[in-house]
Structures are given as structure tokens and as C-alpha cells.
Amino acid sequence: MDAAPPLTVAGLTARVLDAPPRLGGTRLVCVDGPAGSGKTTLAARLAAVLPDPVVVHMDELYAGWTLTGAAARLSAGVLRPLADGRPGAYHAYDWAAGRFSSRPTPVPVPAVLVVEGCGSACRATDAWAGLRIWVEADPAVRLARGLARDGAQLAGEWHRWQRTETAHFAEDGTRARADAVVDGRA
């Protein structure tokens, strides 16, 4: 049996555009997977070729180093309004200040909404998601990427986060429910 060809941005884009919108008139793409796997990079590549895209980063919805409440903030502020054909908004978390901004970040009604980050393809988004992408890479590679970006002083937070996301993904069955699995090593 031949191995499946690797997924490409062009192939993923075609899958997005071939699927009907399920979030009002918007197609929702969720790019999920462990921290440091390449989700943000893939989301940017998709947004560069999709028509009228908006990208929402889950790290703006986390209350710091926790997943708790992020999916609810995404659903209430962004997904439900878009499902009704209305613009959404959310209050982005300011990591340096350690609190949410008092100014809302507007989310216009786009043709395609790409939500990237740990927890973006949770069960709460399933009814609206047209494509759930799981991005993966070796844990050592992911940790090295994270510490290179955030600094070695956050190693403890990164190790704790890896345990938190592993538990979340196991409970949610995120990888098993994904429509596509992408190797994030590149």
C-alpha cells in the first residue's frame, strides 16, 4: 500500500473552499495541536492564500498559562455572533500585564475564519468547524521552539503547559477528531 501524499497548503485550502460554510456564511478552520508544533506558521500560510480570511490566535483568549475559559470566550465572543451573521469581538489577554485588555478586538464577518492554538478544535467548535487540522512535532522540537521564542526563564511554565495540553487533548480526543494531520517539523 502506498503512503498518503503529504498535505500541502494548496490541498488544505482546496478542502476549506470545497466545504460549505457552517458558521453562518463563514468557513471555520481550526488549527490545533501542542505548543510549538507549527500551528501559527500553518495558519499564516493558509491565511495568505484563502479569500477574505481573519485569524484569531487562542493565546489571546487564554487567561495566562491556562486553557480554562478560552473555548468559552471564543464561542461567546466570536463564533456565536459570526454564526448569526454579526461581527464578533474578544478582549485579548495582555501577557506582559497579566490581564485582559479593556479594549475589545473586533472580528469582522469573514469568508474564512482561521482559529489557531491549543484548544481551537475542541468539541465546542465541532458544529461550526469545516476543517479541523492537527499539527504535530516531536516534544523536544516543540520545547526548543518555545524556549527560543519565549526565553529559557519560562522553562517551568512550558513544562507545566505541556502537561496541561496533553491532558486536555487526551480528554477531548482532539487528534482523533481532526480532519487532517500535518507534520509541523518543516
C-alpha positions in Angstrom: 0.0 0.0 0.0 1.3 3.5 -0.9 1.7 6.1 1.8 -0.7 9.0 1.6 0.9 12.1 0.0 1.9 14.8 2.4 -0.7 17.5 3.0 0.1 20.8 1.4 -1.3 24.3 2.0 -2.8 24.2 -1.5 -4.5 20.9 -0.6 -5.8 22.2 2.7 -7.0 25.4 1.0 -9.0 23.3 -1.5 -10.6 21.3 1.3 -11.6 24.6 3.1 -13.1 26.1 -0.1 -14.9 22.8 -1.1 -16.7 22.6 2.2 -19.9 24.6 2.7 -19.8 27.4 5.4 -21.1 26.1 8.8 -20.6 29.3 10.8 -23.2 31.4 9.3 -21.7 32.4 5.9 -18.2 31.8 7.2 -16.0 28.8 6.8 -14.2 27.9 10.1 -10.7 26.3 10.1 -9.3 25.2 13.4 -5.6 24.7 13.6 -4.8 22.8 16.8 -2.0 20.8 18.3 0.6 21.1 21.0 2.5 24.3 21.7 5.5 24.8 19.4 4.2 22.4 16.8 3.9 25.0 14.0 0.2 26.0 14.2 0.8 29.7 13.9 3.1 29.2 10.9 0.5 27.0 9.2 -2.3 29.4 10.0 -0.4 32.3 8.4 0.3 30.2 5.3 -3.4 29.4 5.0 -4.4 33.0 5.6 -2.0 34.1 2.8 -4.0 32.2 0.2 -7.5 31.9 1.5 -10.1 34.6 0.4 -11.0 37.3 2.9 -9.5 35.5 5.9 -9.4 36.6 9.6 -7.1 34.8 12.0 -7.8 34.5 15.7 -5.0 33.3 18.0 -6.0 31.3 21.0 -3.2 32.7 23.0 -5.1 36.0 23.1 -8.0 34.1 24.7 -6.1 32.2 27.4 -6.1 33.7 30.8 -2.3 33.3 31.0 -0.9 29.8 31.2 -4.2 28.0 31.3 -6.7 26.7 28.8 -9.6 27.3 31.2 -12.3 29.5 29.7 -10.6 30.1 26.4 -13.1 28.0 24.3 -16.0 29.7 26.1 -14.6 33.1 25.3 -14.1 32.1 21.7 -17.6 30.7 21.4 -19.4 33.6 23.1 -17.4 36.5 21.6 -16.6 35.3 18.2 -18.3 32.1 17.0 -21.9 32.7 18.1 -22.0 36.2 16.7 -20.5 35.1 13.4 -22.9 32.2 13.2 -25.7 34.8 13.4 -24.0 36.8 10.6 -22.8 39.5 13.0 -19.3 40.7 13.8 -17.7 39.4 16.9 -15.2 40.6 19.4 -13.0 39.5 22.3 -10.7 41.0 24.9 -7.2 39.9 24.2 -5.0 38.7 27.0 -2.0 41.0 27.7 0.7 38.6 28.7 3.0 41.4 30.0 0.3 43.0 32.1 -1.2 39.7 33.2 -4.8 40.7 32.4 -7.3 41.0 29.6 -7.4 44.3 27.7 -10.3 46.6 28.4 -10.5 47.3 24.6 -12.3 44.7 22.5 -10.6 43.2 19.5 -13.1 43.3 16.7 -13.7 40.3 14.4 -15.5 41.2 11.2 -17.6 38.6 9.4 -15.1 37.0 7.1 -15.3 34.4 4.3 -12.9 32.3 6.3 -12.1 32.4 10.0 -8.8 30.6 10.9 -8.6 29.9 14.7 -5.2 28.7 15.7 -3.9 27.5 19.0 -4.2 24.8 21.6 -7.8 24.1 22.2 -9.1 25.7 18.9 -10.5 22.4 17.7 -12.2 21.4 20.9 -15.6 19.7 20.9 -17.3 23.0 21.5 -16.3 24.1 18.0 -17.2 20.9 16.1 -20.7 22.1 15.0 -19.2 25.1 13.2 -15.8 23.8 12.0 -15.4 23.0 8.3 -11.8 21.7 8.8 -10.0 20.7 11.9 -6.3 20.5 11.4 -3.9 18.8 13.9 -0.3 19.9 13.7 2.3 17.8 15.5 6.1 17.7 16.0 8.4 15.9 18.4 8.1 17.2 22.0 11.8 18.1 22.2 11.5 20.2 19.0 8.4 21.9 20.3 10.0 22.7 23.6 13.1 24.1 21.9 11.0 26.3 19.7 9.0 27.6 22.6 12.0 28.4 24.7 13.8 30.1 21.8 10.7 32.3 21.3 9.8 32.9 25.0 13.1 32.6 26.8 14.7 29.9 29.0 13.3 31.6 32.1 9.9 30.2 31.2 11.0 26.6 31.0 8.9 25.7 34.1 5.8 27.3 32.6 6.4 25.4 29.3 6.8 22.0 31.1 3.6 22.7 33.0 1.8 23.8 29.9 2.9 20.6 28.1 1.3 18.5 30.9 -1.9 20.7 30.7 -2.3 20.4 27.0 -1.6 16.7 27.0 -4.3 16.1 29.5 -6.7 18.4 27.5 -6.0 16.7 24.2 -6.5 13.2 25.8 -9.8 14.2 27.4 -11.1 16.0 24.3 -9.8 13.4 21.7 -8.6 16.3 19.6 -6.1 14.4 17.4 -8.5 11.6 16.7 -11.3 14.0 15.7 -9.0 16.0 13.3 -9.9 16.1 9.6 -6.2 16.4 8.7 -2.9 15.8 10.5 0.1 17.9 9.5 3.7 17.3 10.3 4.9 20.6 11.8 8.6 19.8 11.6 9.0 21.9 8.4 
